[in-house]
């Protein structure tokens, strides 16, 4: 493929700072990556985690053009959004095709009727190029593909309309060509623990580009720690050899890159490459540029520093802050009777497109809690069937109060809540200073103002709720607020990873600190439903809450929580709610 690019590829003036004939020698580190995508190379899955200004986009376009001209087959090109696909098609792919006569002749003219050359589709003998966004389920199901180009995957959603990962949906398109497929995954990374490209790179053989020291010849990757400069003089930035300590200026970079080679540093399922902007060729992005950007980012605050780490170093940003280790929580699971007498029982429901997730919790008067059940009800939440399942489940659980997140499929939530007496619709509100629930006076005033039979969601201060939950998870002995977890299969590693999936970080805006909760992994439903459950128990205790039955009003002290049959004056059934 690199030989093909050197012979055929032409860079147009609109999309390149160096228009004219493509030269792989300008970016020698791309040679092996491109050749991995050649028809003759055995690699099936190529992962490229990179910084900016290294030519990755043009290398990916070479992949597209090479497939059309030299090894035609169906190809799927996926970008984060349909709008991004439209923009790249108009500004990058169409001009690149037009600039190369050998490729242009393969693709029908867009001016002809039914030419097969549209914004999202390019037909050619032996195949079709389909361009789409990771936010389009229809586009990802379009056709079988031998070639798959996944560009900027850290911008892809983790779940597409309840159908799962868009990456997996796209990869399934290559199943027909499993023996000779080519999958290229490229991205600048984002947050550690949430970065898709880092996840795949860590499953690869983790290749690094080793270059020789101009003085001693020691082969080594270019690391940020080796870029040194005189204080307050970033233009003096040089590369320091880790072996002999010799300093090399930017003028040596071209020879260093030409003499470099990729070396795997691990064993893995995929062929993986990592490259920072520190390898950017002379004239594109220098070590002095990196030093200046680092100094500016350091003074501007963590947001800019994060951007520097992601886009220059090509590494994930690890949020620093308070976070609970899930390992200790798993080890402290215990055996206890679920059919106890509690001050109250709550059920909190999180609504997703394809499921309802809910947790049943028993509470003492001092908010010591016992997790009882964690249930996932699969089904389209825009259809009544899964809501009927929820009603049956709640009848079996017999809680004193239920809260349902109304942020998704809101009207179905409202319809469900409107028919039930001890059920609240809630809406999370992030931000420091927002209380978990409003005080009784404000709630009573709002409840009086709303129309009869109209459901108004209760605002829930989720940041305060998360702070309370995280502090309680650090309690080591049963006490007020302590959280008990059962030795049940649903309370597994994944549950506790979700429960501790966020950390409190401090960020600075114009020198002013602010704290916010950030996710460290994609899924956090267990934390959400526990925050909702805490809000529910406080809504039950709030004097402006609807009047409950005597059984639900009964409270106990911690000493009264005994493993015996719970008694009620009235069964908690759907009829009782009405």
C-alpha positions as CSV (number, residue, x, y, z in Angstrom):
1,X,0.0,0.0,0.0
2,X,2.8,2.4,0.7
3,X,4.3,1.7,-2.7
4,X,0.9,2.3,-4.3
5,X,0.6,5.6,-2.4
6,X,4.0,6.7,-3.6
7,X,3.1,6.0,-7.2
8,X,-0.5,7.2,-7.3
9,X,-1.5,9.5,-4.4
10,X,-1.7,13.2,-5.1
11,X,-2.4,15.7,-2.3
12,X,-4.7,18.6,-3.3
13,X,-4.0,22.2,-2.1
14,X,-7.4,22.5,-0.3
15,X,-6.7,19.6,2.2
16,X,-2.9,19.5,2.5
17,X,-0.3,22.0,3.6
18,X,2.1,20.2,1.3
19,X,0.2,19.6,-2.0
20,X,1.7,17.4,-4.7
21,X,2.9,13.8,-4.9
22,X,2.6,11.7,-1.8
23,X,5.9,10.7,-0.2
24,X,5.9,8.0,2.4
25,X,9.4,9.0,3.4
26,X,7.9,12.2,4.7
27,X,6.1,10.2,7.4
28,X,8.2,6.9,7.5
29,X,6.3,5.7,10.6
30,X,3.2,5.3,8.4
31,X,4.8,2.8,6.1
32,X,4.3,-0.3,8.2
33,X,0.8,0.8,9.3
34,X,-0.2,1.2,5.6
35,X,1.4,-2.0,4.6
36,X,-0.4,-3.8,7.3
37,X,-3.6,-2.9,5.4
38,X,-2.2,-4.3,2.1
39,X,-4.0,-7.3,0.5
40,X,-0.9,-9.5,0.9
41,X,-0.4,-8.8,4.7
42,X,-2.0,-11.3,7.1
43,X,-3.1,-8.7,9.7
44,X,-6.8,-8.4,10.0
45,X,-7.3,-5.8,12.7
46,X,-5.0,-2.7,13.0
47,X,-5.3,-0.3,15.9
48,X,-3.8,3.2,15.7
49,X,-3.8,5.3,18.9
50,X,-2.2,8.6,18.0
51,X,-1.7,12.3,18.6
52,X,-2.5,15.1,16.1
53,X,-0.3,16.2,13.2
54,X,1.2,12.8,12.4
55,X,-0.6,12.2,9.0
56,X,-3.0,9.6,10.3
57,X,-6.0,11.0,8.3
58,X,-4.1,11.0,5.0
59,X,-2.9,7.5,5.7
60,X,-6.6,6.4,6.3
61,X,-7.6,8.1,3.0
62,X,-4.8,6.1,1.3
63,X,-6.5,3.0,2.6
64,X,-9.8,4.0,1.0
65,X,-8.2,4.9,-2.4
66,X,-6.0,1.8,-2.4
67,X,-9.0,-0.4,-1.9
68,X,-11.0,1.3,-4.7
69,X,-8.1,1.1,-7.3
70,X,-5.9,-1.8,-6.4
71,X,-7.9,-4.4,-4.3
72,X,-11.6,-3.6,-4.9
73,X,-14.1,-4.9,-2.4
74,X,-17.0,-3.6,-0.3
75,X,-15.8,-1.0,2.2
76,X,-17.5,0.7,5.2
77,X,-16.1,4.0,6.5
78,X,-17.5,5.0,9.9
79,X,-17.0,8.4,11.6
80,X,-18.5,9.6,14.9
81,X,-21.6,11.2,13.3
82,X,-23.4,11.3,10.0
83,X,-22.6,15.0,9.8
84,X,-18.9,14.2,10.1
85,X,-19.2,11.6,7.4
86,X,-20.9,14.2,5.1
87,X,-18.1,16.7,5.8
88,X,-15.3,14.2,5.2
89,X,-16.9,12.9,2.0
90,X,-17.2,16.4,0.5
91,X,-13.9,17.9,1.8
92,X,-11.5,14.9,1.8
93,X,-12.7,11.9,-0.1
94,X,-14.3,13.5,-3.2
95,X,-11.3,15.8,-3.9
96,X,-8.8,12.8,-3.3
97,X,-10.7,10.7,-5.8
98,X,-10.9,13.5,-8.3
99,X,-7.1,14.2,-8.0
100,X,-6.1,10.7,-9.0
101,X,-7.0,9.8,-12.6
102,X,-6.6,6.0,-12.0
103,X,-9.0,6.2,-9.1
104,X,-11.4,8.7,-10.7
105,X,-11.9,6.4,-13.7
106,X,-13.1,3.6,-11.4
107,X,-15.8,5.7,-9.7
108,X,-18.8,6.8,-11.9
109,X,-19.2,10.5,-12.4
110,X,-21.5,12.1,-9.8
111,X,-23.2,14.1,-12.6
112,X,-24.7,11.0,-14.2
113,X,-28.2,9.8,-13.3
114,X,-28.0,6.8,-10.9
115,X,-24.3,7.0,-11.1
116,X,-23.7,5.3,-7.8
117,X,-21.6,8.3,-6.7
118,X,-23.3,10.2,-3.9
119,X,-22.3,11.9,-0.7
120,X,-22.5,8.6,1.3
121,X,-21.9,6.0,-1.5
122,X,-19.2,5.5,-4.1
123,X,-19.7,2.5,-6.4
124,X,-16.7,1.1,-8.3
125,X,-16.0,-2.2,-10.1
126,X,-15.8,-4.9,-7.5
127,X,-17.3,-3.0,-4.6
128,X,-18.9,0.0,-3.0
129,X,-17.7,2.5,-0.4
130,X,-20.3,3.4,2.2
131,X,-19.7,6.3,4.5
132,X,-21.8,6.7,7.6
133,X,-21.8,7.8,11.3
134,X,-21.6,5.7,14.4
135,X,-24.9,7.4,15.4
136,X,-26.7,5.7,12.5
137,X,-27.9,2.1,13.2
138,X,-29.2,2.0,9.6
139,X,-25.9,2.9,8.1
140,X,-24.0,0.3,10.2
141,X,-26.4,-2.4,8.9
142,X,-26.0,-1.3,5.3
143,X,-24.0,-4.2,3.8
144,X,-21.3,-6.8,4.2
145,X,-17.8,-5.3,4.0
146,X,-14.3,-6.6,3.5
147,X,-12.7,-3.3,4.5
148,X,-13.8,-1.4,7.6
149,X,-12.3,2.0,8.5
150,X,-13.4,3.2,12.0
151,X,-12.2,6.8,12.4
152,X,-12.0,8.7,15.7
153,X,-13.6,5.9,17.7
154,X,-13.4,7.7,21.0
155,X,-16.2,9.9,19.6
156,X,-18.5,6.9,19.1
157,X,-21.3,6.3,21.6
158,X,-20.9,3.3,23.9
159,X,-24.4,2.1,23.0
160,X,-26.4,2.8,19.8
161,X,-30.2,3.0,20.4
162,X,-30.0,0.0,22.7
163,X,-28.5,-2.2,20.0
164,X,-25.0,-2.3,21.5
165,X,-21.6,-1.0,20.6
166,X,-21.5,0.7,17.1
167,X,-18.0,-0.8,16.7
168,X,-19.3,-4.3,17.2
169,X,-22.3,-3.6,14.9
170,X,-19.8,-2.5,12.2
171,X,-17.3,-5.3,12.8
172,X,-20.2,-7.8,12.3
173,X,-20.4,-6.4,8.7
174,X,-17.0,-8.0,8.0
175,X,-18.0,-11.6,9.1
176,X,-18.5,-12.7,5.5
177,X,-14.9,-11.8,4.7
178,X,-13.4,-13.0,8.0
179,X,-10.3,-14.7,6.3
180,X,-9.3,-11.7,4.3
181,X,-10.9,-8.7,5.9
182,X,-9.1,-5.5,7.0
183,X,-10.2,-3.4,9.9
184,X,-8.5,-0.1,10.7
185,X,-9.4,1.6,13.9
186,X,-7.9,5.1,14.5
187,X,-8.4,7.7,17.2
188,X,-7.0,10.3,19.5
189,X,-7.7,9.0,23.0
190,X,-9.8,10.7,25.7
191,X,-10.4,9.7,29.4
192,X,-8.6,6.7,30.9
193,X,-11.2,3.9,31.5
194,X,-13.6,5.4,29.0
195,X,-11.2,5.5,25.9
196,X,-12.2,2.9,23.3
197,X,-8.9,3.2,21.3
198,X,-6.8,2.6,24.5
199,X,-9.0,-0.4,25.3
200,X,-8.3,-2.0,21.9
201,X,-4.6,-0.9,21.9
202,X,-4.1,-2.6,25.3
203,X,-5.4,-5.8,23.7
204,X,-2.9,-5.5,20.8
205,X,0.9,-6.1,20.6
206,X,1.4,-2.5,21.5
207,X,4.0,-1.4,18.9
208,X,6.1,1.7,19.6
209,X,8.3,3.5,17.0
210,X,11.9,3.2,18.2
211,X,14.4,5.8,16.8
212,X,18.2,5.9,17.2
213,X,20.1,8.5,19.3
214,X,22.2,10.5,16.9
215,X,25.2,10.2,19.3
216,X,25.2,6.6,20.6
217,X,22.7,4.9,18.3
218,X,20.6,3.6,21.2
219,X,17.1,2.7,19.9
220,X,14.3,4.2,21.9
221,X,10.8,5.6,21.6
222,X,10.4,9.4,21.9
223,X,8.8,10.1,25.3
224,X,7.7,13.4,26.6
225,X,10.0,13.0,29.6
226,X,12.9,13.2,27.1
227,X,12.0,16.6,25.7
228,X,13.9,19.2,27.8
229,X,14.4,22.9,27.5
230,X,15.9,25.9,29.4
231,X,13.4,27.4,31.8
232,X,11.2,30.0,30.1
233,X,12.8,29.2,26.7
234,X,10.6,26.6,25.1
235,X,12.2,27.3,21.7
236,X,15.4,25.6,23.1
237,X,13.5,22.2,23.4
238,X,15.7,19.2,22.5
239,X,15.6,15.4,22.8
240,X,17.6,13.8,25.6
241,X,18.9,10.3,25.0
242,X,17.9,7.9,27.8
243,X,21.2,6.0,27.4
244,X,23.9,8.6,27.0
245,X,22.1,11.8,27.9
246,X,23.2,13.5,24.7
247,X,20.9,16.3,23.5
248,X,19.6,16.3,19.9
249,X,18.0,19.3,18.2
250,X,14.9,19.3,15.9
251,X,17.3,19.2,12.9
252,X,18.1,15.6,13.7
253,X,14.5,14.4,13.7
254,X,14.2,13.6,10.0
255,X,17.2,11.2,10.1
256,X,16.0,9.7,13.4
257,X,12.5,9.0,11.9
258,X,14.0,7.5,8.7
259,X,16.1,5.1,10.7
260,X,13.3,4.2,13.0
261,X,11.4,0.9,13.3
262,X,8.2,-0.4,14.9
263,X,8.7,-2.9,17.8
264,X,6.0,-4.8,19.6
265,X,6.1,-4.4,23.4
266,X,3.4,-7.0,24.3
267,X,1.5,-10.0,23.0
268,X,-2.0,-9.3,21.9
269,X,-5.0,-10.1,19.7
270,X,-4.5,-7.2,17.3
271,X,-1.7,-5.3,15.6
272,X,-1.5,-2.1,17.5
273,X,0.4,1.2,17.0
274,X,0.9,4.2,19.3
275,X,2.4,7.5,18.1
276,X,2.5,10.9,19.7
277,X,2.8,14.3,18.0
278,X,6.5,14.3,19.1
279,X,7.1,12.3,16.0
280,X,5.5,14.8,13.7
281,X,7.9,15.6,10.7
282,X,9.9,18.8,10.6
283,X,7.8,21.8,9.6
284,X,4.6,20.3,10.9
285,X,4.9,20.3,14.7
286,X,8.2,20.6,16.5
287,X,9.4,19.8,20.0
288,X,9.5,23.5,20.6
289,X,5.8,23.8,19.6
290,X,5.1,21.0,22.1
291,X,7.0,22.8,24.9
292,X,5.1,26.0,24.2
293,X,1.8,24.2,24.2
294,X,2.6,22.5,27.4
295,X,3.5,25.7,29.2
296,X,0.3,27.4,28.0
297,X,-1.8,24.4,29.0
298,X,-0.3,24.2,32.4
299,X,-1.1,27.9,33.1
300,X,-4.6,27.6,31.6
301,X,-5.8,24.8,33.8
302,X,-6.6,21.1,33.7
303,X,-9.0,21.3,30.8
304,X,-6.2,22.5,28.5
305,X,-3.7,20.1,30.1
306,X,-6.1,17.3,29.3
307,X,-6.3,18.4,25.7
308,X,-2.4,18.5,25.5
309,X,-2.2,14.9,26.9
310,X,-4.8,13.6,24.5
311,X,-3.9,15.4,21.3
312,X,-0.1,15.9,21.6
313,X,1.0,12.9,23.7
314,X,-1.7,10.6,22.3
315,X,-2.4,9.3,25.8
316,X,-5.5,9.1,27.9
317,X,-6.2,11.6,30.6
318,X,-6.5,10.1,34.1
319,X,-8.8,12.1,36.3
320,X,-7.4,12.6,39.8
321,X,-9.8,12.7,42.6
322,X,-11.7,10.8,45.2
323,X,-12.8,7.3,44.1
324,X,-13.8,4.2,46.0
325,X,-12.0,1.0,45.3
326,X,-14.6,-1.7,44.4
327,X,-12.4,-4.6,45.5
328,X,-13.0,-4.1,49.2
329,X,-16.8,-3.8,48.6
330,X,-16.9,-7.2,46.9
331,X,-15.1,-8.8,49.8
332,X,-17.5,-7.5,52.4
333,X,-20.6,-9.1,50.9
334,X,-22.5,-10.9,53.5
335,X,-25.4,-13.3,54.2
336,X,-28.6,-11.9,55.6
337,X,-32.3,-12.5,55.5
338,X,-34.1,-10.4,52.9
339,X,-37.5,-10.8,54.6
340,X,-36.8,-8.5,57.5
341,X,-38.7,-5.7,59.2
342,X,-37.3,-2.3,57.9
343,X,-38.3,1.3,58.5
344,X,-39.1,1.3,54.7
345,X,-38.3,-0.4,51.5
346,X,-37.6,1.5,48.2
347,X,-37.3,0.6,44.6
348,X,-35.4,3.0,42.3
349,X,-35.7,2.5,38.5
350,X,-33.3,3.7,35.8
351,X,-34.8,3.8,32.3
352,X,-32.7,2.9,29.2
353,X,-33.9,2.4,25.7
354,X,-33.9,-1.4,25.8
355,X,-34.3,-2.1,29.5
356,X,-35.3,-1.0,33.0
357,X,-32.7,-1.4,35.8
358,X,-34.0,-1.3,39.3
359,X,-32.7,-1.9,42.8
360,X,-34.8,-3.0,45.9
361,X,-33.3,-1.7,49.1
362,X,-34.4,-2.0,52.8
363,X,-33.7,1.0,55.1
364,X,-33.4,1.6,58.8
365,X,-34.5,4.8,60.3
366,X,-30.9,6.1,60.3
367,X,-30.5,5.2,56.6
368,X,-28.4,2.1,57.2
369,X,-29.3,0.1,54.2
370,X,-29.5,-3.5,53.0
371,X,-29.5,-4.2,49.3
372,X,-32.1,-6.8,48.5
373,X,-32.4,-7.3,44.8
374,X,-31.0,-5.8,41.6
375,X,-33.2,-6.6,38.6
376,X,-32.8,-5.9,34.9
377,X,-36.1,-6.0,32.9
378,X,-35.2,-6.2,29.2
379,X,-37.6,-4.7,26.6
380,X,-38.3,-1.6,24.5
381,X,-39.2,1.1,27.0
382,X,-41.2,2.9,24.3
383,X,-43.6,-0.1,24.4
384,X,-46.0,-1.0,27.3
385,X,-44.8,-4.6,27.8
386,X,-41.7,-3.9,29.9
387,X,-43.8,-1.4,32.0
388,X,-46.3,-4.2,32.6
389,X,-43.3,-6.3,33.8
390,X,-42.3,-3.5,36.1
391,X,-45.7,-3.4,37.7
392,X,-45.6,-7.2,38.3
393,X,-42.2,-6.9,39.8
394,X,-43.2,-4.1,42.1
395,X,-46.2,-6.1,43.3
396,X,-43.8,-9.0,44.2
397,X,-41.4,-6.6,46.0
398,X,-44.0,-4.6,47.9
399,X,-41.9,-1.4,48.4
400,X,-43.1,1.6,50.4
401,X,-42.0,4.0,47.6
402,X,-40.7,3.9,44.1
403,X,-38.8,6.5,42.1
404,X,-38.4,6.4,38.3
405,X,-35.9,8.4,36.3
406,X,-37.9,10.4,33.8
407,X,-35.0,11.4,31.6
408,X,-35.7,8.8,28.9
409,X,-39.1,7.9,27.4
410,X,-40.6,10.5,29.7
411,X,-44.3,10.1,28.8
412,X,-44.2,6.3,29.6
413,X,-42.7,7.1,33.0
414,X,-45.3,9.8,33.6
415,X,-48.2,7.5,32.6
416,X,-46.9,4.8,35.0
417,X,-46.4,7.2,37.9
418,X,-49.8,8.9,37.4
419,X,-51.7,5.7,38.2
420,X,-49.7,4.9,41.4
421,X,-49.9,6.5,44.8
422,X,-46.5,6.1,46.2
423,X,-44.5,6.5,43.0
424,X,-42.5,9.5,42.0
425,X,-41.0,10.6,38.7
426,X,-37.6,12.1,39.2
427,X,-35.2,14.2,37.1
428,X,-31.6,14.4,38.0
429,X,-29.9,17.8,38.2
430,X,-26.1,18.1,38.3
431,X,-24.2,20.9,40.0
432,X,-22.7,21.9,43.3
433,X,-25.1,23.2,45.9
434,X,-28.2,21.5,44.5
435,X,-29.8,19.5,47.4
436,X,-30.6,15.9,46.9
437,X,-34.3,16.7,47.4
438,X,-36.0,20.1,47.9
439,X,-37.1,21.0,51.4
440,X,-40.6,20.3,52.5
441,X,-41.9,23.9,52.2
442,X,-40.7,24.3,48.5
443,X,-42.1,20.9,47.6
444,X,-45.5,21.5,49.2
445,X,-45.8,24.9,47.4
446,X,-45.0,23.3,44.1
447,X,-47.3,20.4,44.7
448,X,-50.2,22.7,45.4
449,X,-49.6,24.7,42.2
450,X,-49.6,21.8,39.9
451,X,-52.8,20.6,38.2
452,X,-54.6,17.6,39.5
453,X,-53.5,14.3,37.8
454,X,-50.5,16.1,36.3
455,X,-47.2,14.4,37.0
456,X,-44.4,16.8,37.8
457,X,-40.9,15.3,38.2
458,X,-39.1,15.7,41.5
459,X,-35.7,17.5,41.0
460,X,-32.9,15.3,42.4
461,X,-29.5,16.8,43.2
462,X,-27.4,13.9,41.9
463,X,-24.0,15.4,42.8
464,X,-25.0,15.6,46.5
465,X,-26.4,12.1,46.3
466,X,-23.2,10.7,44.8
467,X,-21.1,12.5,47.5
468,X,-23.3,10.9,50.2
469,X,-23.1,7.4,48.7
470,X,-19.3,7.5,48.2
471,X,-18.7,8.6,51.7
472,X,-20.9,5.8,53.0
473,X,-19.1,3.2,50.9
474,X,-16.0,4.1,52.9
475,X,-17.5,3.1,56.2
476,X,-15.9,0.0,57.5
477,X,-18.4,-1.1,60.3
478,X,-22.2,-1.1,60.5
479,X,-23.3,2.3,61.6
480,X,-25.8,5.0,60.5
481,X,-25.6,5.1,56.7
482,X,-23.7,1.9,56.4
483,X,-24.5,0.0,53.2
484,X,-24.9,-3.8,53.3
485,X,-24.6,-6.0,50.2
486,X,-25.8,-9.6,49.8
487,X,-23.8,-12.5,48.6
488,X,-25.9,-12.8,45.5
489,X,-25.0,-13.4,41.9
490,X,-26.3,-10.0,40.7
491,X,-24.0,-8.2,43.1
492,X,-20.9,-9.2,41.2
493,X,-17.7,-7.4,39.9
494,X,-19.7,-5.5,37.3
495,X,-22.2,-4.2,39.8
496,X,-19.4,-2.8,42.1
497,X,-17.5,-1.4,39.2
498,X,-20.6,0.5,38.2
499,X,-21.3,1.6,41.8
500,X,-17.8,3.2,42.0
501,X,-17.7,4.4,38.4
502,X,-17.3,8.1,39.2
503,X,-14.8,10.2,41.1
504,X,-14.9,13.7,42.4
505,X,-12.3,15.9,40.6
506,X,-11.3,19.5,41.1
507,X,-11.1,21.6,38.0
508,X,-10.1,25.2,37.5
509,X,-11.8,27.9,35.5
510,X,-9.9,31.2,35.4
511,X,-8.1,30.2,38.6
512,X,-11.3,29.3,40.4
513,X,-11.7,25.8,41.6
514,X,-14.9,23.8,41.1
515,X,-15.6,20.2,41.9
516,X,-17.6,17.8,39.7
517,X,-18.2,14.1,39.3
518,X,-16.7,12.4,36.2
519,X,-17.2,8.9,35.0
520,X,-14.2,6.6,34.8
521,X,-16.0,3.9,32.8
522,X,-18.9,3.7,30.4
523,X,-21.5,2.2,32.6
524,X,-22.7,3.5,35.9
525,X,-26.3,2.5,36.3
526,X,-25.7,0.9,39.7
527,X,-24.6,4.2,41.1
528,X,-27.5,6.1,39.6
529,X,-30.2,3.7,41.0
530,X,-28.6,3.9,44.5
531,X,-28.6,7.7,44.4
532,X,-32.3,7.5,43.3
533,X,-33.0,5.1,46.1
534,X,-31.5,7.5,48.7
535,X,-33.7,10.2,47.3
536,X,-36.7,7.9,47.5
537,X,-36.2,7.2,51.2
538,X,-36.0,10.9,51.9
539,X,-39.1,11.6,49.8
540,X,-41.0,9.0,51.9
541,X,-39.9,10.8,55.1
542,X,-40.7,14.2,53.7
543,X,-43.9,15.7,55.3
544,X,-45.1,16.9,51.9
545,X,-45.0,13.4,50.5
546,X,-48.3,11.7,49.9
547,X,-49.8,10.1,53.0
548,X,-48.9,6.4,53.3
549,X,-50.4,3.4,55.0
550,X,-49.7,2.7,58.6
551,X,-47.4,-0.1,57.6
552,X,-45.4,2.2,55.5
553,X,-45.2,4.9,58.2
554,X,-43.9,2.5,60.8
555,X,-40.2,3.0,61.7
556,X,-37.7,1.0,63.6
557,X,-34.3,1.5,65.1
558,X,-31.2,-0.4,64.1
559,X,-31.7,-2.9,67.0
560,X,-35.2,-3.7,65.7
561,X,-34.0,-4.9,62.3
562,X,-34.4,-8.7,62.8
563,X,-34.6,-11.6,60.4
564,X,-38.3,-12.2,60.7
565,X,-41.3,-12.0,58.4
566,X,-42.3,-8.5,57.5
567,X,-46.0,-7.7,58.4
568,X,-48.2,-5.2,56.7
569,X,-51.7,-4.0,57.4
570,X,-52.4,-4.0,53.7
571,X,-50.7,-5.8,50.8
572,X,-48.7,-3.5,48.6
573,X,-50.5,-4.3,45.3
574,X,-51.4,-2.3,42.2
575,X,-54.9,-1.9,43.6
576,X,-53.6,-0.5,46.8
577,X,-51.6,2.1,44.9
578,X,-54.7,3.2,43.0
